[in-house]
Amino acid sequence: MASSKTITLRHVMYAAGAIVVLLVLAAAFYTFQLRQEVAAALAVTIEPIDFSSIHEGHYLGEYRLGWTTYKVEVEVSNRRITGVEILRNRNTRYARKAAEVIVERVIARGNVSVDLVSGATASSTGLLKAIEQALKHAPACPT
């Protein structure tokens, strides 16, 4: 019989089982959070930007969606968006790739009226809303 200080195969199996249970719970929690974030993103409306009252220049904007804060610097020239630098985004490879696509679409169109990236609803929405916020709070041009 093993002494009380000896680690037995039973102890190892219990520890391994506990780790598996914790991993399953963490994955379930993460999946639940992602679903909540996507549902919240689908409820967000991206408003069109009226460029007639916005000076040329650079503007900072941010938007919080779920646990992620999206932050951008937007460049406006000739009454259109000509550049977007992402300062803060979800830190995953897929989110970074989706951000590149969103920025390309916004610059190509010159505004935020673009399609979301398939499979990256929350990241796309968060970035577009941050761009909208940057320009929504831009100082108005004198008339």
N, CA, C and O atoms as a DFTB+ gen file, in Angstrom:
572 C
 N C O
     1  1       0.853      -1.175       0.000
     2  2       0.000       0.000       0.000
     3  2       0.898       1.237       0.000
     4  3       1.912       1.273       0.697
     5  1       0.519       2.259      -0.792
     6  2       1.310       3.476      -0.926
     7  2       1.152       4.342       0.309
     8  3       0.094       4.363       0.939
     9  1       2.227       5.062       0.651
    10  2       2.142       5.968       1.796
    11  2       1.317       7.195       1.413
    12  3       1.056       7.423       0.231
    13  1       0.908       7.979       2.397
    14  2       0.041       9.137       2.143
    15  2       0.758      10.242       1.384
    16  3       0.095      11.120       0.833
    17  1       2.101      10.234       1.331
    18  2       2.854      11.265       0.631
    19  2       3.222      10.847      -0.787
    20  3       3.829      11.640      -1.507
    21  1       2.894       9.683      -1.200
    22  2       3.244       9.196      -2.529
    23  2       2.149       9.582      -3.524
    24  3       0.958       9.430      -3.254
    25  1       2.585      10.084      -4.678
    26  2       1.627      10.407      -5.735
    27  2       1.344       9.114      -6.493
    28  3       2.244       8.455      -7.016
    29  1       0.078       8.786      -6.529
    30  2      -0.304       7.543      -7.196
    31  2      -0.909       7.858      -8.562
    32  3      -1.188       9.014      -8.881
    33  1      -1.101       6.829      -9.347
    34  2      -1.730       6.982     -10.653
    35  2      -3.126       7.575     -10.495
    36  3      -3.569       8.341     -11.351
    37  1      -3.806       7.244      -9.442
    38  2      -5.139       7.788      -9.189
    39  2      -5.075       9.306      -9.027
    40  3      -5.930      10.015      -9.558
    41  1      -4.071       9.819      -8.300
    42  2      -3.912      11.272      -8.133
    43  2      -3.668      11.944      -9.478
    44  3      -4.241      12.995      -9.762
    45  1      -2.824      11.345     -10.299
    46  2      -2.528      11.904     -11.619
    47  2      -3.789      11.932     -12.466
    48  3      -4.043      12.913     -13.165
    49  1      -4.571      10.882     -12.413
    50  2      -5.811      10.813     -13.194
    51  2      -6.813      11.866     -12.709
    52  3      -7.482      12.495     -13.529
    53  1      -6.926      12.065     -11.413
    54  2      -7.817      13.104     -10.891
    55  2      -7.369      14.495     -11.348
    56  3      -8.190      15.317     -11.755
    57  1      -6.076      14.745     -11.279
    58  2      -5.550      16.046     -11.712
    59  2      -5.796      16.256     -13.205
    60  3      -6.204      17.340     -13.620
    61  1      -5.553      15.236     -14.001
    62  2      -5.776      15.347     -15.444
    63  2      -7.256      15.581     -15.730
    64  3      -7.603      16.388     -16.593
    65  1      -8.119      14.885     -15.017
    66  2      -9.561      15.075     -15.187
    67  2      -9.992      16.488     -14.824
    68  3     -10.817      17.087     -15.515
    69  1      -9.439      17.016     -13.749
    70  2      -9.772      18.382     -13.325
    71  2      -9.319      19.390     -14.386
    72  3     -10.031      20.352     -14.674
    73  1      -8.147      19.172     -14.961
    74  2      -7.642      20.075     -16.009
    75  2      -8.546      20.021     -17.230
    76  3      -8.852      21.058     -17.818
    77  1      -8.973      18.839     -17.617
    78  2      -9.868      18.698     -18.771
    79  2     -11.182      19.421     -18.503
    80  3     -11.684      20.128     -19.378
    81  1     -11.741      19.260     -17.324
    82  2     -12.991      19.933     -16.976
    83  2     -12.814      21.455     -17.034
    84  3     -13.677      22.157     -17.562
    85  1     -11.720      21.961     -16.503
    86  2     -11.463      23.405     -16.550
    87  2     -11.324      23.900     -17.984
    88  3     -11.835      24.969     -18.317
    89  1     -10.644      23.145     -18.831
    90  2     -10.498      23.536     -20.235
    91  2     -11.845      23.550     -20.957
    92  3     -12.115      24.454     -21.747
    93  1     -12.673      22.573     -20.695
    94  2     -14.002      22.522     -21.314
    95  2     -14.846      23.709     -20.847
    96  3     -15.532      24.334     -21.656
    97  1     -14.804      24.023     -19.560
    98  2     -15.554      25.170     -19.044
    99  2     -15.048      26.484     -19.640
   100  3     -15.846      27.356     -19.983
   101  1     -13.736      26.630     -19.764
   102  2     -13.174      27.841     -20.353
   103  2     -13.597      27.974     -21.814
   104  3     -13.946      29.068     -22.258
   105  1     -13.570      26.882     -22.560
   106  2     -13.988      26.921     -23.966
   107  2     -15.471      27.265     -24.077
   108  3     -15.859      28.030     -24.960
   109  1     -16.294      26.720     -23.206
   110  2     -17.731      27.023     -23.225
   111  2     -17.965      28.500     -22.905
   112  3     -18.792      29.146     -23.549
   113  1     -17.261      29.031     -21.934
   114  2     -17.396      30.443     -21.569
   115  2     -16.977      31.329     -22.728
   116  3     -17.668      32.296     -23.049
   117  1     -15.845      31.011     -23.365
   118  2     -15.340      31.793     -24.497
   119  2     -16.344      31.774     -25.650
   120  3     -16.605      32.812     -26.259
   121  1     -16.903      30.614     -25.951
   122  2     -17.894      30.493     -27.017
   123  2     -19.133      31.311     -26.690
   124  3     -19.677      31.981     -27.569
   125  1     -19.584      31.271     -25.453
   126  2     -20.741      32.058     -25.025
   127  2     -20.455      33.550     -25.206
   128  3     -21.302      34.285     -25.713
   129  1     -19.269      34.001     -24.795
   130  2     -18.904      35.413     -24.936
   131  2     -18.869      35.832     -26.403
   132  3     -19.334      36.920     -26.744
   133  1     -18.329      34.989     -27.266
   134  2     -18.283      35.312     -28.692
   135  2     -19.686      35.431     -29.271
   136  3     -19.959      36.336     -30.060
   137  1     -20.562      34.538     -28.891
   138  2     -21.942      34.611     -29.384
   139  2     -22.628      35.891     -28.908
   140  3     -23.361      36.526     -29.666
   141  1     -22.389      36.260     -27.662
   142  2     -22.962      37.502     -27.130
   143  2     -22.416      38.712     -27.897
   144  3     -23.162      39.642     -28.202
   145  1     -21.130      38.699     -28.203
   146  2     -20.505      39.804     -28.909
   147  2     -21.040      39.918     -30.336
   148  3     -21.293      41.022     -30.818
   149  1     -21.211      38.792     -31.005
   150  2     -21.764      38.813     -32.370
   151  2     -23.199      39.320     -32.340
   152  3     -23.592      40.110     -33.199
   153  1     -23.983      38.878     -31.366
   154  2     -25.363      39.358     -31.252
   155  2     -25.382      40.868     -31.028
   156  3     -26.201      41.571     -31.620
   157  1     -24.491      41.367     -30.183
   158  2     -24.414      42.810     -29.944
   159  2     -23.992      43.537     -31.219
   160  3     -24.523      44.604     -31.528
   161  1     -23.042      42.967     -31.960
   162  2     -22.564      43.589     -33.201
   163  2     -23.679      43.687     -34.234
   164  3     -23.774      44.679     -34.955
   165  1     -24.513      42.673     -34.307
   166  2     -25.610      42.684     -35.279
   167  2     -26.647      43.753     -34.961
   168  3     -27.395      44.176     -35.843
   169  1     -26.696      44.192     -33.706
   170  2     -27.650      45.224     -33.309
   171  2     -27.113      46.640     -33.533
   172  3     -27.859      47.610     -33.403
   173  1     -25.830      46.765     -33.867
   174  2     -25.200      48.080     -34.061
   175  2     -25.499      48.591     -35.462
   176  3     -25.453      47.836     -36.433
   177  1     -25.804      49.876     -35.556
   178  2     -26.029      50.521     -36.849
   179  2     -24.849      51.429     -37.155
   180  3     -24.462      52.262     -36.336
   181  1     -24.283      51.258     -38.338
   182  2     -23.204      52.125     -38.790
   183  2     -23.862      53.279     -39.553
   184  3     -24.481      53.075     -40.597
   185  1     -23.719      54.478     -39.021
   186  2     -24.349      55.657     -39.622
   187  2     -23.493      56.202     -40.766
   188  3     -22.265      56.183     -40.678
   189  1     -24.120      56.684     -41.833
   190  2     -23.347      57.305     -42.915
   191  2     -22.698      58.605     -42.424
   192  3     -23.207      59.265     -41.518
   193  1     -21.583      58.952     -43.030
   194  2     -20.835      60.145     -42.633
   195  2     -21.124      61.282     -43.609
   196  3     -21.091      61.093     -44.825
   197  1     -21.406      62.458     -43.065
   198  2     -21.594      63.658     -43.888
   199  2     -20.245      64.378     -43.964
   200  3     -19.865      65.092     -43.036
   201  1     -19.538      64.190     -45.050
   202  2     -18.204      64.757     -45.204
   203  2     -18.225      66.252     -45.523
   204  3     -17.177      66.898     -45.493
   205  1     -19.382      66.806     -45.824
   206  2     -19.439      68.223     -46.201
   207  2     -19.037      69.144     -45.047
   208  3     -18.664      70.295     -45.269
   209  1     -19.112      68.640     -43.836
   210  2     -18.787      69.491     -42.695
   211  2     -17.504      69.067     -41.977
   212  3     -17.237      69.539     -40.872
   213  1     -16.716      68.196     -42.578
   214  2     -15.508      67.688     -41.915
   215  2     -14.260      68.253     -42.589
   216  3     -14.098      68.154     -43.806
   217  1     -13.384      68.843     -41.781
   218  2     -12.092      69.334     -42.266
   219  2     -11.229      68.169     -42.726
   220  3     -11.392      67.042     -42.259
   221  1     -10.304      68.450     -43.650
   222  2      -9.286      67.465     -43.962
   223  2      -8.393      67.324     -42.739
   224  3      -8.132      68.304     -42.041
   225  1      -7.929      66.125     -42.481
   226  2      -7.052      65.925     -41.330
   227  2      -7.126      64.509     -40.800
   228  3      -7.640      63.604     -41.458
   229  1      -6.601      64.336     -39.593
   230  2      -6.550      63.036     -38.918
   231  2      -7.429      63.092     -37.671
   232  3      -7.412      64.076     -36.931
   233  1      -8.187      62.038     -37.450
   234  2      -9.131      61.995     -36.334
   235  2      -9.036      60.654     -35.625
   236  3      -8.899      59.611     -36.265
   237  1      -9.108      60.688     -34.301
   238  2      -9.083      59.478     -33.490
   239  2     -10.499      59.084     -33.109
   240  3     -11.338      59.933     -32.808
   241  1     -10.749      57.786     -33.125
   242  2     -12.045      57.289     -32.701
   243  2     -11.897      55.939     -32.049
   244  3     -10.972      55.186     -32.352
   245  1     -12.809      55.634     -31.155
   246  2     -12.800      54.316     -30.538
   247  2     -14.217      53.872     -30.244
   248  3     -15.137      54.679     -30.109
   249  1     -14.363      52.558     -30.149
   250  2     -15.668      51.975     -29.871
   251  2     -15.447      50.667     -29.130
   252  3     -14.607      49.856     -29.519
   253  1     -16.200      50.470     -28.071
   254  2     -16.093      49.230     -27.289
   255  2     -17.246      48.315     -27.666
   256  3     -18.412      48.707     -27.652
   257  1     -16.885      47.087     -28.001
   258  2     -17.876      46.066     -28.326
   259  2     -17.473      44.796     -27.591
   260  3     -16.430      44.206     -27.873
   261  1     -18.310      44.384     -26.645
   262  2     -17.950      43.223     -25.829
   263  2     -16.740      43.551     -24.977
   264  3     -16.713      44.573     -24.292
   265  1     -15.740      42.688     -25.018
   266  2     -14.535      42.885     -24.220
   267  2     -13.440      43.622     -24.979
   268  3     -12.358      43.848     -24.436
   269  1     -13.705      43.995     -26.214
   270  2     -12.669      44.596     -27.047
   271  2     -12.973      46.066     -27.301
   272  3     -14.107      46.438     -27.603
   273  1     -11.945      46.891     -27.172
   274  2     -12.040      48.294     -27.562
   275  2     -11.293      48.445     -28.873
   276  3     -10.113      48.109     -28.973
   277  1     -11.986      48.949     -29.864
   278  2     -11.403      49.188     -31.182
   279  2     -11.028      50.658     -31.256
   280  3     -11.843      51.523     -30.935
   281  1      -9.804      50.946     -31.675
   282  2      -9.346      52.329     -31.745
   283  2      -8.661      52.545     -33.087
   284  3      -7.859      51.719     -33.523
   285  1      -8.982      53.667     -33.745
   286  2      -8.449      53.957     -35.072
   287  2      -8.033      55.415     -35.189
   288  3      -8.484      56.273     -34.430
   289  1      -7.170      55.672     -36.149
   290  2      -6.871      57.032     -36.587
   291  2      -7.287      57.092     -38.047
   292  3      -6.829      56.302     -38.873
   293  1      -8.161      58.041     -38.351
   294  2      -8.751      58.149     -39.686
   295  2      -8.228      59.412     -40.362
   296  3      -8.194      60.487     -39.763
   297  1      -7.824      59.261     -41.612
   298  2      -7.378      60.408     -42.407
   299  2      -8.464      60.763     -43.408
   300  3      -8.972      59.899     -44.123
   301  1      -8.814      62.047     -43.451
   302  2      -9.819      62.540     -44.385
   303  2      -9.158      63.543     -45.323
   304  3      -8.437      64.442     -44.890
   305  1      -9.418      63.371     -46.613
   306  2      -8.906      64.286     -47.625
   307  2      -9.901      64.302     -48.775
   308  3     -10.422      63.258     -49.169
   309  1     -10.161      65.480     -49.310
   310  2     -11.095      65.619     -50.434
   311  2     -12.463      65.009     -50.139
   312  3     -13.069      64.367     -50.997
   313  1     -12.936      65.219     -48.911
   314  2     -14.280      64.773     -48.486
   315  2     -14.478      63.255     -48.570
   316  3     -15.558      62.766     -48.901
   317  1     -13.399      62.528     -48.258
   318  2     -13.505      61.072     -48.216
   319  2     -12.423      60.515     -47.291
   320  3     -11.446      61.200     -46.985
   321  1     -12.599      59.300     -46.862
   322  2     -11.606      58.636     -46.026
   323  2     -10.481      58.163     -46.940
   324  3     -10.712      57.411     -47.887
   325  1      -9.270      58.608     -46.649
   326  2      -8.130      58.229     -47.486
   327  2      -7.121      57.359     -46.737
   328  3      -6.171      56.852     -47.334
   329  1      -7.324      57.191     -45.454
   330  2      -6.431      56.341     -44.676
   331  2      -7.045      55.959     -43.349
   332  3      -7.793      56.730     -42.748
   333  1      -6.722      54.760     -42.901
   334  2      -7.161      54.296     -41.581
   335  2      -6.007      53.519     -40.971
   336  3      -5.508      52.558     -41.557
   337  1      -5.592      53.948     -39.788
   338  2      -4.586      53.196     -39.046
   339  2      -5.280      52.584     -37.839
   340  3      -5.929      53.287     -37.064
   341  1      -5.143      51.291     -37.685
   342  2      -5.766      50.596     -36.559
   343  2      -4.805      50.649     -35.383
   344  3      -3.693      50.125     -35.447
   345  1      -5.247      51.283     -34.320
   346  2      -4.424      51.438     -33.128
   347  2      -4.701      50.356     -32.100
   348  3      -3.818      49.993     -31.323
   349  1      -5.939      49.833     -32.090
   350  2      -6.300      48.748     -31.174
   351  2      -7.389      47.906     -31.817
   352  3      -8.361      48.424     -32.367
   353  1      -7.203      46.593     -31.734
   354  2      -8.112      45.640     -32.353
   355  2      -8.041      44.361     -31.525
   356  3      -7.171      44.225     -30.665
   357  1      -8.932      43.445     -31.776
   358  2      -8.846      42.132     -31.142
   359  2      -7.526      41.509     -31.585
   360  3      -7.155      41.612     -32.755
   361  1      -6.835      40.882     -30.684
   362  2      -5.492      40.399     -30.971
   363  2      -5.494      38.921     -31.392
   364  3      -4.974      38.053     -30.690
   365  1      -6.089      38.670     -32.550
   366  2      -6.000      37.334     -33.135
   367  2      -5.595      37.490     -34.597
   368  3      -5.781      38.547     -35.200
   369  1      -5.051      36.443     -35.139
   370  2      -4.619      36.497     -36.536
   371  2      -5.812      36.768     -37.451
   372  3      -5.701      37.551     -38.394
   373  1      -6.946      36.133     -37.182
   374  2      -8.124      36.312     -38.030
   375  2      -8.660      37.740     -37.924
   376  3      -9.079      38.319     -38.925
   377  1      -8.649      38.306     -36.724
   378  2      -9.125      39.688     -36.546
   379  2      -8.209      40.666     -37.266
   380  3      -8.679      41.641     -37.852
   381  1      -6.902      40.412     -37.227
   382  2      -5.966      41.298     -37.943
   383  2      -6.202      41.221     -39.450
   384  3      -6.155      42.245     -40.133
   385  1      -6.454      40.031     -39.972
   386  2      -6.724      39.870     -41.401
   387  2      -8.037      40.557     -41.775
   388  3      -8.113      41.233     -42.802
   389  1      -9.063      40.389     -40.953
   390  2     -10.353      41.042     -41.208
   391  2     -10.198      42.558     -41.177
   392  3     -10.828      43.267     -41.962
   393  1      -9.362      43.051     -40.273
   394  2      -9.127      44.498     -40.180
   395  2      -8.494      45.019     -41.462
   396  3      -8.859      46.093     -41.940
   397  1      -7.551      44.272     -42.021
   398  2      -6.932      44.681     -43.282
   399  2      -7.982      44.797     -44.385
   400  3      -7.967      45.749     -45.165
   401  1      -8.889      43.829     -44.446
   402  2      -9.931      43.831     -45.472
   403  2     -10.873      45.012     -45.274
   404  3     -11.216      45.694     -46.240
   405  1     -11.296      45.262     -44.039
   406  2     -12.200      46.389     -43.758
   407  2     -11.537      47.703     -44.154
   408  3     -12.171      48.547     -44.787
   409  1     -10.274      47.888     -43.791
   410  2      -9.564      49.128     -44.131
   411  2      -9.485      49.289     -45.643
   412  3      -9.718      50.382     -46.160
   413  1      -9.161      48.215     -46.357
   414  2      -9.112      48.282     -47.827
   415  2     -10.464      48.698     -48.402
   416  3     -10.528      49.530     -49.307
   417  1     -11.537      48.124     -47.878
   418  2     -12.883      48.453     -48.374
   419  2     -13.252      49.901     -48.079
   420  3     -13.811      50.588     -48.935
   421  1     -12.943      50.367     -46.873
   422  2     -13.280      51.735     -46.484
   423  2     -12.513      52.730     -47.350
   424  3     -13.094      53.702     -47.832
   425  1     -11.238      52.503     -47.551
   426  2     -10.432      53.429     -48.353
   427  2     -10.876      53.392     -49.817
   428  3     -10.952      54.434     -50.467
   429  1     -11.169      52.200     -50.336
   430  2     -11.616      52.092     -51.731
   431  2     -12.923      52.847     -51.952
   432  3     -13.103      53.488     -52.988
   433  1     -13.821      52.776     -50.996
   434  2     -15.107      53.447     -51.120
   435  2     -15.065      54.882     -50.611
   436  3     -15.856      55.722     -51.040
   437  1     -14.144      55.160     -49.696
   438  2     -14.017      56.508     -49.154
   439  2     -14.948      56.804     -48.004
   440  3     -14.989      57.934     -47.517
   441  1     -15.699      55.807     -47.556
   442  2     -16.613      55.999     -46.430
   443  2     -16.852      54.669     -45.725
   444  3     -16.238      53.661     -46.073
   445  1     -17.744      54.665     -44.732
   446  2     -17.971      53.463     -43.920
   447  2     -19.092      52.578     -44.433
   448  3     -19.440      51.592     -43.782
   449  1     -19.663      52.902     -45.575
   450  2     -20.756      52.103     -46.135
   451  2     -20.186      50.922     -46.915
   452  3     -20.231      50.889     -48.144
   453  1     -19.648      49.952     -46.174
   454  2     -19.038      48.773     -46.781
   455  2     -19.614      47.512     -46.140
   456  3     -20.195      47.561     -45.056
   457  1     -19.445      46.392     -46.822
   458  2     -19.885      45.110     -46.280
   459  2     -18.946      44.650     -45.175
   460  3     -17.747      44.924     -45.212
   461  1     -19.501      43.950     -44.191
   462  2     -18.705      43.358     -43.126
   463  2     -17.913      42.185     -43.693
   464  3     -18.273      41.627     -44.730
   465  1     -16.843      41.817     -43.015
   466  2     -16.052      40.653     -43.413
   467  2     -16.755      39.408     -42.883
   468  3     -17.048      39.311     -41.691
   469  1     -17.019      38.468     -43.769
   470  2     -17.693      37.230     -43.385
   471  2     -16.880      36.499     -42.320
   472  3     -15.677      36.289     -42.477
   473  1     -17.549      36.116     -41.242
   474  2     -16.884      35.405     -40.159
   475  2     -16.207      36.319     -39.151
   476  3     -15.667      35.853     -38.148
   477  1     -16.237      37.621     -39.416
   478  2     -15.609      38.590     -38.503
   479  2     -16.587      39.732     -38.234
   480  3     -16.225      40.906     -38.309
   481  1     -17.807      39.378     -37.927
   482  2     -18.863      40.367     -37.727
   483  2     -18.524      41.353     -36.627
   484  3     -18.655      42.562     -36.821
   485  1     -18.090      40.861     -35.477
   486  2     -17.810      41.745     -34.351
   487  2     -16.616      42.652     -34.646
   488  3     -16.676      43.856     -34.394
   489  1     -15.547      42.091     -35.173
   490  2     -14.363      42.909     -35.478
   491  2     -14.679      43.948     -36.542
   492  3     -14.289      45.108     -36.412
   493  1     -15.386      43.542     -37.595
   494  2     -15.747      44.482     -38.659
   495  2     -16.602      45.612     -38.109
   496  3     -16.343      46.783     -38.385
   497  1     -17.611      45.265     -37.337
   498  2     -18.518      46.262     -36.774
   499  2     -17.784      47.189     -35.825
   500  3     -17.968      48.405     -35.879
   501  1     -16.950      46.627     -34.953
   502  2     -16.204      47.453     -34.007
   503  2     -15.303      48.457     -34.697
   504  3     -15.229      49.613     -34.281
   505  1     -14.617      48.030     -35.747
   506  2     -13.734      48.938     -36.475
   507  2     -14.523      50.004     -37.232
   508  3     -14.159      51.180     -37.207
   509  1     -15.596      49.601     -37.901
   510  2     -16.405      50.577     -38.634
   511  2     -17.017      51.606     -37.683
   512  3     -17.074      52.796     -37.993
   513  1     -17.467      51.138     -36.539
   514  2     -18.058      52.057     -35.570
   515  2     -16.995      53.002     -34.998
   516  3     -17.290      54.169     -34.742
   517  1     -15.771      52.520     -34.795
   518  2     -14.687      53.386     -34.325
   519  2     -14.375      54.457     -35.370
   520  3     -14.133      55.613     -35.024
   521  1     -14.381      54.072     -36.650
   522  2     -14.166      55.042     -37.724
   523  2     -15.295      56.067     -37.724
   524  3     -15.052      57.270     -37.828
   525  1     -16.524      55.584     -37.607
   526  2     -17.674      56.490     -37.554
   527  2     -17.546      57.457     -36.385
   528  3     -17.798      58.652     -36.539
   529  1     -17.157      56.952     -35.218
   530  2     -17.025      57.801     -34.028
   531  2     -15.955      58.870     -34.219
   532  3     -16.119      60.004     -33.769
   533  1     -14.861      58.510     -34.884
   534  2     -13.789      59.485     -35.143
   535  2     -14.328      60.648     -35.956
   536  3     -14.029      61.805     -35.663
   537  1     -15.117      60.348     -36.969
   538  2     -15.594      61.393     -37.856
   539  2     -16.859      62.085     -37.327
   540  3     -17.115      63.245     -37.647
   541  1     -17.623      61.386     -36.539
   542  2     -18.818      61.974     -35.939
   543  2     -18.443      63.114     -34.982
   544  3     -19.183      64.086     -34.834
   545  1     -17.296      62.974     -34.346
   546  2     -16.852      63.983     -33.385
   547  2     -15.777      64.907     -33.960
   548  3     -15.121      65.643     -33.224
   549  1     -15.606      64.859     -35.287
   550  2     -14.628      65.743     -35.936
   551  2     -15.149      67.170     -35.887
   552  3     -16.355      67.400     -35.966
   553  1     -14.235      68.130     -35.757
   554  2     -14.692      69.535     -35.751
   555  2     -15.295      69.898     -37.101
   556  3     -14.791      69.485     -38.146
   557  1     -16.346      70.652     -37.076
   558  2     -17.048      71.042     -38.289
   559  2     -16.269      72.132     -39.044
   560  3     -15.606      72.981     -38.448
   561  1     -16.377      72.072     -40.349
   562  2     -15.780      73.114     -41.191
   563  2     -16.579      74.402     -41.026
   564  3     -17.802      74.357     -40.893
   565  1     -15.903      75.543     -41.034
   566  2     -16.669      76.798     -40.992
   567  2     -17.405      76.993     -42.320
   568  3     -16.881      76.667     -43.385
   569  1     -18.598      77.515     -42.244
   570  2     -19.368      77.709     -43.485
   571  2     -19.333      79.137     -43.962
   572  3     -19.931      79.460     -44.989
